Amino acid sequence: MTDTLPDRLSSNPNSPFYNEELLSRDIGVRFKGVDKTNVEEYCVSEGWVRLTAGNAKDRFGNPMTVKLKGEVEPYFRQAVPEA
């Protein structure tokens, strides 16, 4: 696996941008220079993140999200373990 992150990634298994292998490697996201821990989805090229809005749920039981625009910088929190 490479050390490059995709342009767009989602933590929702129903999304076409979901990637379980990458998410298992502990990805962090800096939004406008601040580390965010509640990111559901991000897109670097379009410059937005989708954050969970507290404990609110929609009628299907999915968390409510808020889309914010700004500078997005995804990164791996830990280095790749050597085999």
C-alpha positions in Angstrom: 0.0 0.0 0.0 1.3 3.5 -0.8 1.6 6.5 1.5 -0.6 8.7 -0.7 -4.2 9.4 0.3 -7.0 9.7 -2.2 -8.5 13.0 -3.1 -11.8 12.0 -1.5 -12.5 9.5 1.3 -15.6 8.6 3.3 -16.1 6.6 6.5 -19.6 5.7 5.5 -19.7 2.1 4.1 -22.6 3.0 1.8 -20.5 5.6 0.0 -18.6 4.9 -3.2 -15.6 6.7 -1.7 -15.3 4.2 1.3 -12.0 2.3 1.6 -11.7 0.0 4.6 -8.0 -0.7 4.1 -7.1 3.0 4.3 -9.4 3.8 7.2 -7.8 1.0 9.2 -4.5 2.9 9.0 -5.7 5.7 11.3 -6.1 8.8 9.1 -6.2 12.3 10.5 -7.6 15.4 8.8 -6.5 19.0 9.4 -9.2 21.5 8.4 -8.0 25.1 8.2 -4.9 24.1 10.2 -6.9 22.4 13.1 -7.0 18.6 13.7 -10.6 17.4 13.4 -11.7 14.1 14.9 -15.4 14.1 13.7 -14.8 14.0 9.9 -17.2 11.7 8.0 -15.9 12.6 4.5 -13.4 14.9 2.9 -12.5 16.2 -0.6 -9.1 17.9 -1.0 -9.6 19.2 -4.6 -12.9 20.8 -3.9 -11.8 22.0 -0.4 -14.6 20.7 1.9 -15.2 18.3 4.8 -18.4 16.8 6.1 -18.4 16.8 10.0 -20.9 15.1 12.3 -23.2 17.5 14.1 -23.3 16.2 17.7 -25.5 13.2 18.4 -28.3 14.2 16.0 -29.6 11.4 13.7 -31.6 11.6 10.5 -34.8 9.5 10.0 -32.7 6.5 8.8 -30.5 6.5 11.9 -27.4 8.0 10.2 -25.5 10.9 11.9 -26.4 14.4 10.7 -23.6 16.1 9.0 -22.4 19.7 8.2 -20.4 20.5 5.1 -17.7 23.2 5.6 -15.4 24.7 3.0 -11.8 25.4 3.5 -8.2 24.0 3.3 -8.2 20.2 3.8 -5.0 18.3 4.6 -5.4 14.5 5.2 -2.4 12.6 6.8 -1.5 9.3 8.3 -1.2 9.6 12.1 1.4 6.8 12.3 4.1 5.7 9.9 3.7 2.5 7.9 4.7 -0.6 10.0 7.6 -2.4 8.4 7.1 -6.1 7.6 
